[in-house]
């Protein structure tokens, strides 16, 4: 049974604080194992990748068979039904159109001294996309990672997707084909992250790695950060729904279950200003769990980490939401725009009762790779900005250097960096002569 909290209860603050700090991940000590895997890949390269794939995925590979051939990709993509292909193509088009608008502009201007200042944006040269395999094999994640990279102008896009026991999801390969992925390798786990970060004889290293994965993948991304860039360290999925009583309890129930079915450690929370409605949603969840295919997973998530929070009004709901900083936030209320104006921390906001979070997972347009575990307080979801970097530009003229150079010399002297000051002063001396 989920937790039921009421803001009028004397122990509410303590119970809500405990909800915020609830540890939702099984946290086996994987870091040591991941460190050993990365060291092995760095030392033995392709041989380590093949040995580890045989061990963890029960799939025997050689360096020549690690990469999907163009014919294999075409063959698997051809197995996808016309209806599924059309859905993927529509999703890709909407994701591309949304991310096109995120591209920033280069800037350049001349200031009052005559100096030219500005910046320009350029893409990373190569990006690595990690895609989970096996049961958690999501073509939508391929689109959400690869399409923004392509919009950003990344030339080389490498995808690693494990195929346990040799089982391939044709939708994943079709999504990669639609997105413009240039290389696809049938490897996964920490070894795939290590291969993309450090390179092997077969897999050239990339500049940035994005995409979700299990605890081993997350630990590997944490370890290779600095050698390459990463998007984020993602935890179990989460959803917060703020709903008033003018909703169908069953709609809200399936919205909550849409994230609970991801993982037993996922978290689904309802905040409402109507206690009777909250109880009705909880009953609707129980009823849905009787028939849901993934009821074992969703039921464990709802039982162990779910919560129904009753508040005095929607203003208090917004306050609590900002403390939760949820990955996904649904505002199923009469005036969602007014409530959204009070929200400062959320990965993605879904406005109104006709906008279920699941639409954002597939076809809405905004990215579904989002900050979890309250990290929306300080970070954002995946975007084209993750695949480009800004280079600043400056050009001095004799006049502008004469105007601002003496201050630079003073500051260099104050920091006891003599050569810094001399590099400016030498030019000032020429001007003064």
C-alpha positions in Angstrom: 0.0 0.0 0.0 1.4 3.5 -0.9 1.9 6.1 1.7 -1.0 8.5 2.5 0.1 11.9 3.7 -2.1 14.9 4.7 -0.7 18.4 5.1 -2.9 19.0 8.2 -1.4 16.1 10.2 1.1 17.0 12.9 3.7 14.7 11.6 3.3 15.8 8.0 6.6 17.6 7.6 8.6 14.8 9.0 6.9 12.2 6.8 7.2 14.4 3.7 10.9 15.0 4.4 11.4 11.2 4.7 9.6 10.8 1.3 12.1 13.2 -0.3 15.1 11.3 1.1 13.7 7.8 0.4 16.4 5.7 -1.2 14.8 4.0 -4.2 17.7 2.2 -5.8 19.1 -1.1 -4.9 22.7 0.0 -4.5 25.0 -2.9 -4.8 28.6 -2.1 -4.5 29.1 -2.0 -8.3 31.9 0.6 -8.5 34.7 -1.8 -7.8 33.4 -4.2 -10.4 33.0 -1.4 -12.9 36.5 -0.1 -12.3 37.8 -3.6 -13.1 35.8 -3.8 -16.3 37.0 -0.4 -17.5 40.6 -1.3 -16.7 40.2 -4.6 -18.6 38.8 -2.8 -21.7 41.6 -0.3 -21.6 44.2 -3.0 -21.3 42.9 -5.6 -23.7 40.5 -3.7 -25.9 38.4 -5.8 -28.3 39.4 -9.1 -26.6 38.0 -7.8 -23.3 34.8 -6.6 -25.0 34.2 -10.1 -26.5 35.0 -11.9 -23.3 32.7 -9.7 -21.2 29.9 -9.9 -23.8 30.1 -13.7 -23.7 30.0 -13.6 -19.9 27.2 -11.2 -19.4 25.1 -11.4 -22.6 25.7 -15.1 -23.4 26.7 -14.0 -26.9 30.0 -15.0 -28.6 31.5 -12.2 -30.7 34.7 -11.4 -32.6 36.0 -8.0 -33.4 34.5 -8.5 -36.9 31.0 -9.3 -35.6 30.7 -6.6 -32.9 29.3 -4.1 -35.4 26.0 -4.5 -37.2 26.6 -4.5 -40.9 24.6 -2.3 -43.2 22.9 -5.4 -44.6 21.9 -6.6 -41.1 20.5 -3.2 -40.2 18.5 -3.1 -43.4 17.2 -6.7 -42.9 16.1 -6.0 -39.3 14.6 -2.6 -40.2 12.7 -4.3 -42.9 11.0 -6.6 -40.4 9.1 -3.7 -38.8 5.5 -3.3 -39.8 4.4 -0.3 -41.9 2.3 1.0 -38.9 5.2 0.9 -36.5 7.5 2.5 -39.1 5.0 5.3 -39.6 4.8 5.9 -35.9 8.6 6.0 -35.5 8.9 8.4 -38.5 6.2 10.7 -37.1 7.9 10.7 -33.7 11.3 11.4 -35.3 9.8 14.3 -37.3 8.2 15.9 -34.2 11.3 15.5 -32.1 13.5 17.0 -34.9 11.2 20.0 -35.3 11.2 20.7 -31.6 14.9 20.4 -31.2 15.6 22.5 -34.4 14.2 25.5 -32.4 16.7 24.9 -29.6 19.7 25.7 -31.7 21.4 28.9 -30.4 22.8 31.7 -32.6 26.4 32.8 -32.9 26.9 36.4 -31.7 29.4 39.1 -32.5 29.5 42.8 -31.6 31.9 45.7 -31.3 32.0 47.4 -27.9 32.6 51.0 -27.0 36.4 50.6 -27.0 36.4 49.1 -30.5 37.0 45.5 -29.3 35.1 42.8 -31.2 33.6 40.2 -28.9 31.3 37.3 -29.2 30.9 33.5 -29.3 30.2 30.7 -31.7 28.7 27.2 -31.3 30.2 24.0 -32.8 29.1 20.4 -32.3 31.1 17.7 -30.8 32.7 15.5 -33.4 31.5 12.2 -32.2 28.8 11.1 -29.7 28.1 7.7 -28.2 24.6 6.6 -27.5 24.0 3.9 -25.0 20.7 2.0 -25.5 19.5 -0.6 -23.1 18.8 -4.1 -24.5 16.9 -7.1 -23.4 13.6 -6.5 -21.7 14.3 -2.7 -21.5 14.8 -2.1 -25.2 13.3 1.3 -26.2 13.4 2.6 -29.7 12.0 5.9 -28.4 15.2 6.4 -26.4 17.2 6.0 -29.7 15.2 8.9 -31.2 15.4 11.1 -28.1 19.2 10.8 -28.0 20.2 10.5 -31.7 17.9 13.1 -33.2 19.1 16.1 -31.1 22.7 15.0 -31.8 22.0 15.1 -35.5 20.2 18.5 -35.3 23.3 19.8 -33.4 25.5 18.7 -36.4 27.3 15.7 -34.8 29.0 13.9 -37.7 29.7 10.6 -36.1 27.1 8.9 -34.0 27.9 5.6 -32.4 25.3 3.4 -30.7 25.9 0.5 -28.4 23.0 -1.8 -27.7 23.4 -5.2 -26.0 21.6 -8.2 -27.6 21.5 -10.8 -24.8 21.4 -14.3 -26.3 21.6 -12.7 -29.7 18.0 -11.3 -29.5 17.7 -8.1 -31.5 14.8 -5.6 -31.4 14.2 -4.5 -35.0 12.5 -1.3 -33.9 15.7 -0.2 -32.2 17.7 -0.6 -35.4 15.0 1.1 -37.5 15.0 4.0 -35.0 18.7 4.3 -35.4 18.5 4.2 -39.2 15.8 6.9 -39.2 17.9 9.0 -36.8 21.1 8.9 -38.8 23.2 6.7 -36.4 26.4 5.9 -38.3 27.7 2.9 -36.3 25.8 0.3 -34.2 27.6 -2.2 -32.0 25.9 -5.2 -30.3 27.6 -4.7 -26.9 26.4 -3.2 -23.6 27.2 -2.7 -20.0 30.1 -0.9 -18.5 32.3 -2.4 -21.2 30.4 -0.6 -23.9 30.8 2.7 -22.0 34.5 2.0 -21.6 34.9 1.2 -25.3 33.2 4.5 -26.4 35.3 6.5 -23.9 38.7 5.0 -24.5 38.4 3.3 -27.8 39.5 -0.1 -29.0 41.0 -1.3 -32.3 37.4 -1.7 -33.6 35.6 1.2 -31.9 37.1 4.7 -32.1 36.5 6.8 -29.0 33.8 9.5 -28.9 33.6 12.9 -27.3 30.4 12.5 -25.3 28.2 9.6 -24.1 24.5 9.9 -23.5 21.7 7.5 -22.8 20.2 5.5 -19.9 21.4 2.2 -18.4 21.5 0.1 -15.3 23.6 0.7 -12.2 26.7 -0.6 -14.0 26.3 1.7 -16.9 25.6 4.6 -14.6 28.7 3.9 -12.6 30.8 3.5 -15.7 29.5 6.9 -17.0 30.5 8.5 -13.7 34.0 7.0 -13.9 34.7 8.0 -17.5 33.4 11.6 -17.1 36.3 13.9 -17.7 37.8 11.7 -20.4 34.5 12.3 -22.2 31.4 14.3 -21.5 28.2 12.6 -20.3 24.6 13.7 -20.2 23.6 12.8 -16.7 23.5 10.0 -14.1 19.9 8.9 -14.3 18.1 7.1 -11.6 14.8 5.2 -11.5 11.9 7.0 -13.3 9.4 9.2 -11.4 6.2 11.0 -11.9 4.3 13.6 -9.8 0.7 14.3 -10.7 -1.0 17.3 -9.2 -4.7 16.8 -9.8 -8.0 18.4 -8.6 -11.2 16.5 -8.2 -12.4 17.4 -11.7 -10.5 14.4 -13.2 -11.3 10.8 -13.9 -9.6 8.8 -11.2 -8.8 6.0 -13.7 -7.0 8.5 -15.9 -4.8 9.6 -13.1 -4.3 6.0 -12.0 -2.9 4.9 -15.3 -0.7 8.0 -15.5 0.8 7.0 -12.2 1.3 3.4 -13.4 2.9 4.6 -16.6 6.1 5.2 -14.6 5.6 2.6 -12.0 5.7 -0.1 -14.7 9.3 0.9 -15.7 11.0 -0.4 -12.6 10.3 -1.6 -9.1 12.3 1.3 -7.9 10.3 3.9 -9.9 8.2 6.4 -7.9 4.7 7.7 -8.6 3.2 10.5 -6.4 -0.2 12.1 -6.5 -0.8 15.5 -4.8 -4.4 16.6 -4.6 -6.5 19.1 -2.7 -9.3 16.6 -2.3 -8.9 13.6 0.0 -11.8 11.7 -1.4 -10.4 12.0 -4.9 -7.0 10.8 -3.7 -8.6 7.7 -2.2 -10.6 7.1 -5.5 -7.3 7.2 -7.5 -5.7 4.7 -5.1 -8.6 2.4 -5.6 -8.4 2.8 -9.4 -4.7 2.0 -9.2 -5.5 -1.2 -7.3 -8.1 -2.2 -9.9 -5.7 -1.6 -12.8 -3.0 -3.6 -11.1 -5.3 -6.7 -11.3 -4.9 -6.8 -15.1 -1.8 -4.8 -16.0 0.8 -7.0 -17.8 3.7 -5.5 -15.8 1.7 -5.6 -12.5 4.5 -7.3 -10.6 6.8 -4.5 -11.3 4.3 -1.7 -11.1 2.7 -3.1 -8.0 6.0 -3.3 -6.2 6.8 0.3 -7.2 3.4 1.6 -6.0 3.5 -0.4 -2.8 7.1 0.6 -1.8 7.5 4.1 -3.1 4.1 5.4 -4.2 2.4 8.2 -2.2 -0.9 10.2 -2.1 -0.5 13.6 -0.6 -3.5 15.7 0.4 -2.9 19.5 0.6 -4.9 22.5 1.6 -4.8 24.1 -1.8 -2.9 24.1 -5.1 -0.5 26.8 -3.9 0.8 24.4 -1.3 0.9 21.7 -4.0 3.3 23.8 -6.0 5.5 24.4 -3.0 5.7 20.7 -2.3 6.3 20.0 -6.0 9.3 22.4 -6.1 10.8 20.5 -3.1 10.3 17.2 -5.0 11.7 18.6 -8.3 10.2 15.7 -10.2 11.4 14.2 -13.4 7.9 14.3 -14.9 5.2 16.7 -13.6 1.5 16.5 -14.7 -0.7 19.4 -13.9 -4.2 18.0 -14.2 -6.0 21.0 -12.9 -8.5 23.6 -14.2 -5.9 26.2 -14.8 -2.6 24.4 -15.5 -0.8 27.5 -16.8 -1.4 29.5 -13.6 -0.1 26.5 -11.6 2.9 26.1 -13.9 3.9 29.6 -13.3 4.5 28.6 -9.7 6.8 25.7 -10.6 10.5 26.3 -10.6 11.9 22.8 -10.5 10.8 20.1 -12.8 12.3 18.1 -15.7 9.2 18.3 -17.9 5.7 19.7 -17.3 2.6 18.3 -18.9 -0.3 20.8 -18.9 -3.9 19.8 -18.4 -5.8 16.5 -18.2 -5.5 15.9 -21.9 -1.7 15.7 -21.7 -0.5 12.4 -20.2 3.2 12.1 -19.5 3.3 9.1 -21.9 2.7 11.4 -24.8 6.1 13.0 -24.0 7.8 9.6 -23.9 7.1 9.1 -27.6 5.5 11.7 -29.8 5.1 15.1 -28.1 8.4 16.5 -29.3 10.3 17.6 -26.1 13.0 15.2 -25.0 12.2 12.4 -22.6 15.7 12.0 -21.2 15.2 14.0 -18.0 16.9 14.7 -14.6 15.8 12.3 -11.8 16.3 12.1 -8.0 15.6 15.8 -7.5 18.4 16.9 -9.8 15.9 19.0 -11.7 16.8 21.6 -9.0 20.0 22.2 -11.0 19.9 20.5 -14.3 17.8 20.1 -17.5 16.7 17.4 -19.8 18.7 16.3 -22.9 18.8 18.9 -25.7 20.9 20.0 -28.6 22.9 21.9 -26.0 24.3 18.6 -24.9 25.9 18.1 -28.2 27.4 21.5 -28.9 29.9 23.7 -27.1 30.5 27.5 -27.0 33.8 29.1 -28.0 34.3 32.7 -27.0 35.8 35.1 -29.5 37.7 38.4 -28.9 39.7 40.8 -31.1 41.5 43.8 -29.7 42.5 46.9 -31.8 45.3 49.2 -30.8 42.7 51.6 -29.5 40.8 49.0 -27.5 44.0 47.6 -26.0 45.1 51.1 -25.0 41.8 51.6 -23.3 41.6 48.5 -21.2 45.1 47.0 -21.3 46.4 49.0 -18.2 43.7 47.5 -16.0 44.8 44.0 -17.2 48.4 44.8 -16.2 47.3 46.0 -12.8 45.3 42.8 -12.2 48.1 40.6 -13.3 50.5 42.4 -11.0 48.1 42.0 -8.1 48.1 38.2 -8.7 51.9 38.1 -9.0 51.7 36.8 -12.6 54.5 38.8 -14.1 54.4 37.3 -17.6 50.7 37.9 -17.9 51.2 41.6 -17.3 54.3 41.8 -19.5 52.4 40.2 -22.5 50.0 43.2 -22.4 52.5 45.8 -21.3 54.8 45.0 -24.3 52.1 46.0 -26.7 51.2 49.1 -24.7 54.8 50.1 -24.8 54.8 49.9 -28.6 51.7 52.1 -28.7 53.1 54.6 -26.2 56.2 55.0 -28.4 
